[in-house]
Amino acid sequence: MNRYTKIINMMDSYFTKDYEKTKKNITKVREVREETVRKFFLQGDCEVLVVFEETGKEILIDDFSSDDDIKKYLGSKFIIKRK
C-alpha cells in the first residue's frame, strides 16, 4: 500500500512521497501532484498522512475513514462515489 503525506502550512498545502534508495540506504522525499494521489486513493491502494506544520498534529486518512474526514482534510474530489 502506498503512503503519501499531505503537508498543510499557513499559505498552502502539498503532497509528498518517500522513496527509499536501496544502494545508499537513504530516503528521498519528492513532491507529487494531487491527481496522482487521488487516482491511487480512489482505487483504495493508498493512505494519506495529513501533517499540520504549525502544530505537528498528524492524522491518517485511508479509504475506511469517514466521508466527513476525507472531505475536510483532502477535499471532496477524494470521496468515493457509492451507489
Secondary structure, DSSP 8 states (H G I E B T S, - for coil): -EEEEEEE-SS-EEEEEEEEETTTTEEEEEEE-HHHHHHHHHHT-EEEEEEETTT--EEEE-TTS-HHHHHHHT-GGGS----
